[in-house]
Amino acid sequence: MASDRPSLATIAVQWGRIGLTGFGGPPTHIALLRSLVVDRNHWIEPREFEDAVGACNLLPGPASTQLCIFCARRLAGSLGAVVGGLCFIVPAVVLMLALSALFLAQSPPTWVRGAGAGAGSAVAAVAVQAASLLMVPSWERAGRRAARRARWAVYLGLGIAAGALVGPYVVLVLLGCGVVELAIASGLGGRSAASVALPAVPLAAAAVGGIPALVWVAFKVGALSYGGGFVIVPLMQNDAVHTYHWMTSGQFLNAVALGQVTPGPVVATVAAVGYAAHGVAGGALAAAVAFAPSFAFVLAGGRHFERVRTDVRAQRFLDGAGPAAIGAILGSAIPLTRALQEWWQLALLAAAAVALLVARRGIVPTLVLAGVIGAVAALAGAPVPG
């Protein structure tokens, strides 16, 4: 280990650089952070970094964001955690709010509408790819016992149904599957599992509209999402489009596409939903609520991360919630596809599916190309969703 520690100014600059250049989601963020703190500067031992990655993956919420906060805390204490976390998050939120003002405006230019419709066309394919990448390690995690694999399949199926059909209650399905698996592994009865899950029901029903509704949606995204960044889509979609009517289906697709092509944490997409609900203030509030649990988890329990990584109960809960979250991502592809209104959008979706699932192209270039094609099509006179 190097004897020197980075200053707060260094943390601000380096963590901000990762937030500005981290295209491609959590894998890119983790790789950039490891290169910085382990390989180049030797601030953190490789084993400790890998343990932190494992612990963050067991926590709900954005794992790469929590890892950035943890590493900054490890190097400069609680103040360093706040500085590093904010410098990683804020650039993405500011960029998302600026793009929301352009793409979610009342009368955006024709090319902007076309670009949004084009990029949004590919979002369902991105959902399927995200789920497929998570599915193999999750299946392997289930082990070889037939009973556990059967339960894994049930949890996956419940997640698919939830993502496609039940909208705002997706979070209850994720929690329920996690609690059931924990109860089975602990030898508890179904009654005990239900008693743990039922207190979550009032939370889902608490928000009836306005600011409380936005706070609840953002809280779900930040504190109750399992299975990777894309699980935020089924957690937000029904509330944003159908329950509270903050945005149209097309605008939601635009927001998801923007969250994928911009650098920094994907959870910053919630700022676009907040902007649609209550303007810039709503976007800032939604982002603050969504990211607050990550700071709380790390600041309160960062020194116990090794214990979290090896905690059997946390692992068993994730054995249930994880497959359900993957299923919810897959299920969300159905309403995302149904939201497409024009024939050329369906053609773009098919092309994006081939590019992502067969040719293994990257998400960012695929979405950008789809956006360019949509802009050209709109300027050429193709019908654009309203």
Contacts in CASP RR format, 6 or more apart in sequence:
PFRMAT RR
TARGET T0000
AUTHOR 0000-0000-0000
METHOD contacts of the structure
MODEL  1
MASDRPSLATIAVQWGRIGLTGFGGPPTHIALLRSLVVDRNHWIEPREFE
DAVGACNLLPGPASTQLCIFCARRLAGSLGAVVGGLCFIVPAVVLMLALS
ALFLAQSPPTWVRGAGAGAGSAVAAVAVQAASLLMVPSWERAGRRAARRA
RWAVYLGLGIAAGALVGPYVVLVLLGCGVVELAIASGLGGRSAASVALPA
VPLAAAAVGGIPALVWVAFKVGALSYGGGFVIVPLMQNDAVHTYHWMTSG
QFLNAVALGQVTPGPVVATVAAVGYAAHGVAGGALAAAVAFAPSFAFVLA
GGRHFERVRTDVRAQRFLDGAGPAAIGAILGSAIPLTRALQEWWQLALLA
AAAVALLVARRGIVPTLVLAGVIGAVAALAGAPVPG
1 42 0 8 1.000
1 43 0 8 1.000
1 44 0 8 1.000
1 45 0 8 1.000
2 41 0 8 1.000
2 42 0 8 1.000
2 43 0 8 1.000
5 43 0 8 1.000
5 75 0 8 1.000
5 76 0 8 1.000
6 14 0 8 1.000
6 41 0 8 1.000
6 43 0 8 1.000
6 75 0 8 1.000
6 76 0 8 1.000
7 76 0 8 1.000
8 76 0 8 1.000
8 79 0 8 1.000
8 80 0 8 1.000
8 83 0 8 1.000
11 72 0 8 1.000
11 75 0 8 1.000
11 76 0 8 1.000
11 80 0 8 1.000
11 83 0 8 1.000
11 84 0 8 1.000
11 87 0 8 1.000
12 83 0 8 1.000
12 84 0 8 1.000
12 87 0 8 1.000
13 87 0 8 1.000
14 36 0 8 1.000
15 68 0 8 1.000
15 72 0 8 1.000
15 83 0 8 1.000
15 84 0 8 1.000
15 85 0 8 1.000
15 87 0 8 1.000
15 88 0 8 1.000
16 84 0 8 1.000
16 87 0 8 1.000
16 88 0 8 1.000
16 91 0 8 1.000
18 29 0 8 1.000
18 32 0 8 1.000
18 33 0 8 1.000
18 36 0 8 1.000
18 68 0 8 1.000
18 88 0 8 1.000
18 264 0 8 1.000
19 29 0 8 1.000
19 87 0 8 1.000
19 88 0 8 1.000
19 89 0 8 1.000
19 91 0 8 1.000
19 92 0 8 1.000
19 263 0 8 1.000
19 264 0 8 1.000
19 265 0 8 1.000
20 91 0 8 1.000
20 263 0 8 1.000
20 264 0 8 1.000
21 32 0 8 1.000
21 263 0 8 1.000
22 28 0 8 1.000
22 29 0 8 1.000
22 32 0 8 1.000
22 263 0 8 1.000
22 264 0 8 1.000
23 261 0 8 1.000
23 262 0 8 1.000
23 263 0 8 1.000
23 264 0 8 1.000
23 364 0 8 1.000
24 260 0 8 1.000
24 263 0 8 1.000
24 363 0 8 1.000
24 364 0 8 1.000
25 64 0 8 1.000
25 229 0 8 1.000
25 264 0 8 1.000
25 265 0 8 1.000
25 266 0 8 1.000
26 62 0 8 1.000
26 63 0 8 1.000
26 64 0 8 1.000
26 228 0 8 1.000
26 229 0 8 1.000
26 266 0 8 1.000
29 64 0 8 1.000
29 65 0 8 1.000
29 67 0 8 1.000
29 68 0 8 1.000
29 88 0 8 1.000
29 264 0 8 1.000
29 265 0 8 1.000
30 53 0 8 1.000
30 64 0 8 1.000
30 67 0 8 1.000
33 64 0 8 1.000
33 67 0 8 1.000
33 68 0 8 1.000
33 71 0 8 1.000
34 49 0 8 1.000
37 43 0 8 1.000
37 44 0 8 1.000
37 49 0 8 1.000
37 71 0 8 1.000
37 75 0 8 1.000
38 44 0 8 1.000
38 45 0 8 1.000
38 46 0 8 1.000
38 49 0 8 1.000
43 71 0 8 1.000
43 74 0 8 1.000
43 75 0 8 1.000
44 71 0 8 1.000
44 74 0 8 1.000
44 75 0 8 1.000
48 74 0 8 1.000
49 71 0 8 1.000
51 305 0 8 1.000
51 306 0 8 1.000
51 309 0 8 1.000
52 67 0 8 1.000
52 70 0 8 1.000
52 71 0 8 1.000
52 74 0 8 1.000
52 305 0 8 1.000
53 63 0 8 1.000
53 67 0 8 1.000
54 309 0 8 1.000
55 70 0 8 1.000
55 305 0 8 1.000
55 306 0 8 1.000
55 308 0 8 1.000
55 309 0 8 1.000
56 63 0 8 1.000
56 64 0 8 1.000
56 66 0 8 1.000
56 67 0 8 1.000
56 70 0 8 1.000
56 305 0 8 1.000
57 63 0 8 1.000
58 308 0 8 1.000
58 309 0 8 1.000
58 311 0 8 1.000
58 314 0 8 1.000
58 315 0 8 1.000
58 318 0 8 1.000
59 66 0 8 1.000
59 297 0 8 1.000
59 308 0 8 1.000
60 222 0 8 1.000
60 223 0 8 1.000
60 224 0 8 1.000
60 225 0 8 1.000
60 226 0 8 1.000
60 293 0 8 1.000
61 221 0 8 1.000
61 222 0 8 1.000
61 223 0 8 1.000
61 224 0 8 1.000
61 225 0 8 1.000
61 226 0 8 1.000
61 228 0 8 1.000
61 229 0 8 1.000
61 267 0 8 1.000
61 293 0 8 1.000
61 294 0 8 1.000
62 222 0 8 1.000
62 225 0 8 1.000
62 228 0 8 1.000
62 229 0 8 1.000
62 265 0 8 1.000
62 266 0 8 1.000
62 267 0 8 1.000
62 291 0 8 1.000
62 294 0 8 1.000
63 228 0 8 1.000
64 265 0 8 1.000
65 85 0 8 1.000
65 88 0 8 1.000
65 89 0 8 1.000
65 265 0 8 1.000
65 267 0 8 1.000
65 291 0 8 1.000
65 294 0 8 1.000
66 294 0 8 1.000
66 297 0 8 1.000
66 298 0 8 1.000
68 84 0 8 1.000
68 85 0 8 1.000
68 88 0 8 1.000
69 81 0 8 1.000
69 84 0 8 1.000
69 85 0 8 1.000
69 88 0 8 1.000
69 294 0 8 1.000
69 295 0 8 1.000
69 298 0 8 1.000
69 299 0 8 1.000
70 81 0 8 1.000
70 298 0 8 1.000
70 302 0 8 1.000
70 305 0 8 1.000
72 80 0 8 1.000
72 81 0 8 1.000
72 83 0 8 1.000
72 84 0 8 1.000
72 85 0 8 1.000
73 80 0 8 1.000
73 81 0 8 1.000
73 298 0 8 1.000
73 299 0 8 1.000
73 302 0 8 1.000
76 83 0 8 1.000
78 299 0 8 1.000
81 295 0 8 1.000
81 298 0 8 1.000
81 299 0 8 1.000
82 295 0 8 1.000
85 295 0 8 1.000
88 264 0 8 1.000
88 265 0 8 1.000
89 264 0 8 1.000
89 265 0 8 1.000
89 268 0 8 1.000
89 287 0 8 1.000
89 291 0 8 1.000
91 263 0 8 1.000
91 264 0 8 1.000
92 262 0 8 1.000
92 263 0 8 1.000
92 264 0 8 1.000
92 265 0 8 1.000
92 268 0 8 1.000
93 268 0 8 1.000
93 271 0 8 1.000
93 283 0 8 1.000
93 284 0 8 1.000
93 287 0 8 1.000
95 262 0 8 1.000
95 263 0 8 1.000
95 268 0 8 1.000
96 258 0 8 1.000
96 259 0 8 1.000
96 262 0 8 1.000
96 268 0 8 1.000
96 269 0 8 1.000
96 271 0 8 1.000
96 272 0 8 1.000
96 275 0 8 1.000
96 287 0 8 1.000
97 271 0 8 1.000
97 272 0 8 1.000
97 275 0 8 1.000
97 280 0 8 1.000
97 283 0 8 1.000
97 284 0 8 1.000
99 258 0 8 1.000
99 262 0 8 1.000
99 272 0 8 1.000
100 255 0 8 1.000
100 258 0 8 1.000
100 271 0 8 1.000
100 272 0 8 1.000
100 275 0 8 1.000
100 276 0 8 1.000
100 283 0 8 1.000
101 275 0 8 1.000
101 280 0 8 1.000
102 108 0 8 1.000
102 112 0 8 1.000
103 112 0 8 1.000
103 115 0 8 1.000
103 116 0 8 1.000
103 251 0 8 1.000
103 254 0 8 1.000
103 255 0 8 1.000
103 258 0 8 1.000
104 247 0 8 1.000
104 251 0 8 1.000
104 254 0 8 1.000
104 255 0 8 1.000
104 272 0 8 1.000
104 275 0 8 1.000
104 276 0 8 1.000
105 112 0 8 1.000
110 378 0 8 1.000
110 379 0 8 1.000
110 384 0 8 1.000
111 375 0 8 1.000
111 378 0 8 1.000
111 379 0 8 1.000
112 375 0 8 1.000
113 378 0 8 1.000
113 384 0 8 1.000
113 385 0 8 1.000
113 386 0 8 1.000
114 371 0 8 1.000
114 374 0 8 1.000
114 375 0 8 1.000
114 377 0 8 1.000
114 378 0 8 1.000
114 384 0 8 1.000
115 371 0 8 1.000
115 372 0 8 1.000
115 374 0 8 1.000
115 375 0 8 1.000
115 378 0 8 1.000
116 253 0 8 1.000
116 254 0 8 1.000
116 257 0 8 1.000
116 371 0 8 1.000
116 374 0 8 1.000
117 250 0 8 1.000
117 253 0 8 1.000
117 254 0 8 1.000
117 342 0 8 1.000
117 345 0 8 1.000
117 374 0 8 1.000
117 378 0 8 1.000
117 384 0 8 1.000
117 385 0 8 1.000
118 257 0 8 1.000
118 345 0 8 1.000
118 348 0 8 1.000
118 370 0 8 1.000
118 371 0 8 1.000
118 373 0 8 1.000
118 374 0 8 1.000
118 375 0 8 1.000
118 377 0 8 1.000
119 253 0 8 1.000
119 254 0 8 1.000
119 257 0 8 1.000
119 258 0 8 1.000
119 261 0 8 1.000
119 367 0 8 1.000
119 368 0 8 1.000
119 370 0 8 1.000
119 371 0 8 1.000
119 374 0 8 1.000
120 250 0 8 1.000
120 253 0 8 1.000
120 254 0 8 1.000
120 256 0 8 1.000
120 257 0 8 1.000
120 345 0 8 1.000
120 367 0 8 1.000
120 370 0 8 1.000
120 371 0 8 1.000
121 253 0 8 1.000
121 340 0 8 1.000
121 345 0 8 1.000
121 346 0 8 1.000
121 348 0 8 1.000
121 349 0 8 1.000
121 352 0 8 1.000
121 370 0 8 1.000
121 374 0 8 1.000
122 257 0 8 1.000
122 348 0 8 1.000
122 349 0 8 1.000
122 352 0 8 1.000
122 356 0 8 1.000
122 366 0 8 1.000
122 367 0 8 1.000
122 370 0 8 1.000
123 233 0 8 1.000
123 253 0 8 1.000
123 256 0 8 1.000
123 257 0 8 1.000
123 260 0 8 1.000
123 336 0 8 1.000
123 367 0 8 1.000
124 333 0 8 1.000
124 336 0 8 1.000
124 337 0 8 1.000
124 340 0 8 1.000
124 349 0 8 1.000
125 333 0 8 1.000
125 349 0 8 1.000
125 352 0 8 1.000
125 353 0 8 1.000
125 355 0 8 1.000
125 356 0 8 1.000
125 357 0 8 1.000
125 366 0 8 1.000
126 230 0 8 1.000
126 256 0 8 1.000
126 260 0 8 1.000
126 352 0 8 1.000
126 356 0 8 1.000
126 363 0 8 1.000
126 366 0 8 1.000
126 367 0 8 1.000
127 230 0 8 1.000
127 233 0 8 1.000
127 329 0 8 1.000
127 330 0 8 1.000
127 331 0 8 1.000
127 332 0 8 1.000
127 333 0 8 1.000
127 336 0 8 1.000
128 330 0 8 1.000
128 333 0 8 1.000
128 353 0 8 1.000
128 356 0 8 1.000
128 357 0 8 1.000
129 356 0 8 1.000
129 357 0 8 1.000
129 363 0 8 1.000
130 228 0 8 1.000
130 229 0 8 1.000
130 230 0 8 1.000
130 329 0 8 1.000
131 230 0 8 1.000
131 326 0 8 1.000
131 327 0 8 1.000
131 329 0 8 1.000
131 330 0 8 1.000
131 333 0 8 1.000
132 357 0 8 1.000
134 227 0 8 1.000
134 228 0 8 1.000
134 326 0 8 1.000
134 329 0 8 1.000
135 156 0 8 1.000
135 326 0 8 1.000
138 152 0 8 1.000
138 322 0 8 1.000
138 323 0 8 1.000
138 326 0 8 1.000
139 149 0 8 1.000
139 152 0 8 1.000
141 319 0 8 1.000
142 148 0 8 1.000
142 149 0 8 1.000
142 151 0 8 1.000
142 152 0 8 1.000
142 319 0 8 1.000
142 323 0 8 1.000
143 149 0 8 1.000
148 319 0 8 1.000
151 181 0 8 1.000
151 184 0 8 1.000
151 320 0 8 1.000
152 319 0 8 1.000
152 320 0 8 1.000
152 323 0 8 1.000
153 323 0 8 1.000
155 177 0 8 1.000
155 178 0 8 1.000
155 181 0 8 1.000
155 320 0 8 1.000
155 321 0 8 1.000
155 322 0 8 1.000
155 323 0 8 1.000
155 324 0 8 1.000
156 323 0 8 1.000
156 324 0 8 1.000
156 326 0 8 1.000
156 327 0 8 1.000
156 330 0 8 1.000
157 324 0 8 1.000
157 327 0 8 1.000
158 173 0 8 1.000
158 177 0 8 1.000
158 324 0 8 1.000
158 327 0 8 1.000
159 170 0 8 1.000
159 173 0 8 1.000
159 174 0 8 1.000
159 177 0 8 1.000
159 323 0 8 1.000
159 324 0 8 1.000
159 325 0 8 1.000
159 326 0 8 1.000
159 327 0 8 1.000
159 328 0 8 1.000
159 330 0 8 1.000
159 331 0 8 1.000
160 327 0 8 1.000
160 328 0 8 1.000
160 330 0 8 1.000
160 331 0 8 1.000
161 173 0 8 1.000
161 331 0 8 1.000
162 169 0 8 1.000
162 170 0 8 1.000
162 173 0 8 1.000
162 174 0 8 1.000
162 234 0 8 1.000
162 324 0 8 1.000
162 327 0 8 1.000
162 328 0 8 1.000
162 331 0 8 1.000
163 170 0 8 1.000
163 234 0 8 1.000
163 327 0 8 1.000
163 328 0 8 1.000
163 330 0 8 1.000
163 331 0 8 1.000
163 332 0 8 1.000
163 334 0 8 1.000
163 335 0 8 1.000
164 331 0 8 1.000
164 332 0 8 1.000
164 334 0 8 1.000
164 335 0 8 1.000
166 173 0 8 1.000
166 238 0 8 1.000
167 234 0 8 1.000
167 237 0 8 1.000
167 238 0 8 1.000
167 239 0 8 1.000
167 242 0 8 1.000
168 204 0 8 1.000
168 238 0 8 1.000
168 239 0 8 1.000
168 243 0 8 1.000
169 204 0 8 1.000
170 234 0 8 1.000
170 235 0 8 1.000
170 238 0 8 1.000
170 328 0 8 1.000
171 200 0 8 1.000
171 204 0 8 1.000
171 220 0 8 1.000
171 224 0 8 1.000
171 235 0 8 1.000
172 197 0 8 1.000
172 200 0 8 1.000
172 201 0 8 1.000
172 204 0 8 1.000
173 324 0 8 1.000
173 328 0 8 1.000
174 224 0 8 1.000
174 225 0 8 1.000
174 226 0 8 1.000
174 231 0 8 1.000
174 321 0 8 1.000
174 322 0 8 1.000
174 324 0 8 1.000
174 325 0 8 1.000
174 328 0 8 1.000
175 197 0 8 1.000
175 200 0 8 1.000
175 224 0 8 1.000
175 321 0 8 1.000
176 193 0 8 1.000
176 197 0 8 1.000
176 200 0 8 1.000
176 321 0 8 1.000
176 324 0 8 1.000
177 320 0 8 1.000
177 321 0 8 1.000
177 322 0 8 1.000
177 323 0 8 1.000
177 324 0 8 1.000
178 316 0 8 1.000
178 317 0 8 1.000
178 318 0 8 1.000
178 319 0 8 1.000
178 320 0 8 1.000
178 321 0 8 1.000
178 322 0 8 1.000
178 324 0 8 1.000
179 193 0 8 1.000
179 196 0 8 1.000
179 197 0 8 1.000
179 317 0 8 1.000
180 190 0 8 1.000
180 193 0 8 1.000
180 320 0 8 1.000
181 316 0 8 1.000
181 317 0 8 1.000
181 319 0 8 1.000
181 320 0 8 1.000
181 321 0 8 1.000
182 188 0 8 1.000
182 193 0 8 1.000
182 313 0 8 1.000
182 316 0 8 1.000
182 317 0 8 1.000
182 320 0 8 1.000
183 189 0 8 1.000
183 190 0 8 1.000
183 192 0 8 1.000
183 193 0 8 1.000
183 196 0 8 1.000
185 312 0 8 1.000
185 316 0 8 1.000
185 319 0 8 1.000
186 313 0 8 1.000
186 316 0 8 1.000
203 216 0 8 1.000
204 216 0 8 1.000
206 212 0 8 1.000
206 216 0 8 1.000
207 213 0 8 1.000
207 214 0 8 1.000
207 215 0 8 1.000
207 216 0 8 1.000
207 217 0 8 1.000
209 244 0 8 1.000
210 244 0 8 1.000
210 277 0 8 1.000
210 278 0 8 1.000
211 278 0 8 1.000
211 285 0 8 1.000
213 239 0 8 1.000
213 243 0 8 1.000
213 244 0 8 1.000
213 277 0 8 1.000
214 273 0 8 1.000
214 274 0 8 1.000
214 277 0 8 1.000
214 278 0 8 1.000
214 282 0 8 1.000
214 285 0 8 1.000
214 286 0 8 1.000
214 289 0 8 1.000
215 285 0 8 1.000
215 286 0 8 1.000
215 289 0 8 1.000
217 235 0 8 1.000
217 236 0 8 1.000
217 239 0 8 1.000
217 240 0 8 1.000
217 270 0 8 1.000
217 273 0 8 1.000
217 286 0 8 1.000
218 270 0 8 1.000
218 273 0 8 1.000
218 274 0 8 1.000
218 285 0 8 1.000
218 286 0 8 1.000
218 287 0 8 1.000
218 288 0 8 1.000
218 289 0 8 1.000
218 290 0 8 1.000
219 289 0 8 1.000
219 290 0 8 1.000
219 293 0 8 1.000
220 235 0 8 1.000
220 236 0 8 1.000
221 232 0 8 1.000
221 235 0 8 1.000
221 236 0 8 1.000
221 267 0 8 1.000
221 270 0 8 1.000
221 290 0 8 1.000
222 232 0 8 1.000
222 267 0 8 1.000
222 270 0 8 1.000
222 289 0 8 1.000
222 290 0 8 1.000
222 291 0 8 1.000
222 292 0 8 1.000
222 293 0 8 1.000
222 294 0 8 1.000
223 293 0 8 1.000
224 235 0 8 1.000
225 231 0 8 1.000
225 232 0 8 1.000
225 235 0 8 1.000
225 267 0 8 1.000
225 325 0 8 1.000
226 318 0 8 1.000
226 321 0 8 1.000
226 322 0 8 1.000
226 324 0 8 1.000
226 325 0 8 1.000
227 321 0 8 1.000
227 322 0 8 1.000
227 325 0 8 1.000
227 326 0 8 1.000
227 329 0 8 1.000
228 325 0 8 1.000
229 266 0 8 1.000
229 267 0 8 1.000
230 266 0 8 1.000
230 329 0 8 1.000
231 325 0 8 1.000
231 328 0 8 1.000
231 329 0 8 1.000
232 266 0 8 1.000
232 267 0 8 1.000
232 269 0 8 1.000
232 270 0 8 1.000
233 256 0 8 1.000
233 329 0 8 1.000
233 332 0 8 1.000
233 336 0 8 1.000
234 328 0 8 1.000
234 329 0 8 1.000
234 331 0 8 1.000
234 332 0 8 1.000
235 328 0 8 1.000
236 252 0 8 1.000
236 269 0 8 1.000
236 270 0 8 1.000
236 273 0 8 1.000
237 252 0 8 1.000
237 332 0 8 1.000
237 335 0 8 1.000
237 336 0 8 1.000
238 335 0 8 1.000
240 246 0 8 1.000
240 247 0 8 1.000
240 252 0 8 1.000
240 273 0 8 1.000
240 276 0 8 1.000
240 277 0 8 1.000
241 247 0 8 1.000
241 248 0 8 1.000
241 249 0 8 1.000
241 252 0 8 1.000
241 339 0 8 1.000
244 277 0 8 1.000
246 273 0 8 1.000
246 274 0 8 1.000
246 276 0 8 1.000
246 277 0 8 1.000
247 255 0 8 1.000
247 273 0 8 1.000
247 276 0 8 1.000
248 385 0 8 1.000
248 386 0 8 1.000
249 335 0 8 1.000
249 338 0 8 1.000
249 339 0 8 1.000
250 339 0 8 1.000
250 341 0 8 1.000
250 385 0 8 1.000
250 386 0 8 1.000
251 276 0 8 1.000
252 273 0 8 1.000
252 339 0 8 1.000
253 336 0 8 1.000
253 339 0 8 1.000
253 340 0 8 1.000
254 272 0 8 1.000
255 269 0 8 1.000
255 272 0 8 1.000
255 273 0 8 1.000
255 276 0 8 1.000
256 269 0 8 1.000
256 336 0 8 1.000
257 367 0 8 1.000
257 371 0 8 1.000
258 269 0 8 1.000
258 272 0 8 1.000
259 266 0 8 1.000
259 268 0 8 1.000
259 269 0 8 1.000
259 272 0 8 1.000
260 266 0 8 1.000
260 363 0 8 1.000
260 364 0 8 1.000
260 367 0 8 1.000
261 363 0 8 1.000
261 364 0 8 1.000
261 367 0 8 1.000
261 368 0 8 1.000
262 268 0 8 1.000
265 291 0 8 1.000
267 290 0 8 1.000
267 291 0 8 1.000
268 287 0 8 1.000
270 283 0 8 1.000
270 286 0 8 1.000
270 287 0 8 1.000
270 290 0 8 1.000
271 283 0 8 1.000
271 284 0 8 1.000
271 286 0 8 1.000
271 287 0 8 1.000
272 283 0 8 1.000
273 283 0 8 1.000
273 286 0 8 1.000
274 282 0 8 1.000
274 283 0 8 1.000
274 285 0 8 1.000
274 286 0 8 1.000
275 282 0 8 1.000
275 283 0 8 1.000
277 283 0 8 1.000
277 286 0 8 1.000
278 285 0 8 1.000
301 308 0 8 1.000
308 314 0 8 1.000
337 349 0 8 1.000
340 346 0 8 1.000
340 349 0 8 1.000
341 385 0 8 1.000
341 386 0 8 1.000
342 382 0 8 1.000
342 383 0 8 1.000
342 384 0 8 1.000
342 385 0 8 1.000
344 374 0 8 1.000
344 377 0 8 1.000
344 382 0 8 1.000
345 385 0 8 1.000
348 370 0 8 1.000
348 373 0 8 1.000
348 374 0 8 1.000
351 370 0 8 1.000
352 366 0 8 1.000
352 367 0 8 1.000
352 370 0 8 1.000
355 361 0 8 1.000
355 362 0 8 1.000
355 366 0 8 1.000
356 362 0 8 1.000
356 363 0 8 1.000
356 366 0 8 1.000
374 382 0 8 1.000
377 384 0 8 1.000
378 384 0 8 1.000
END
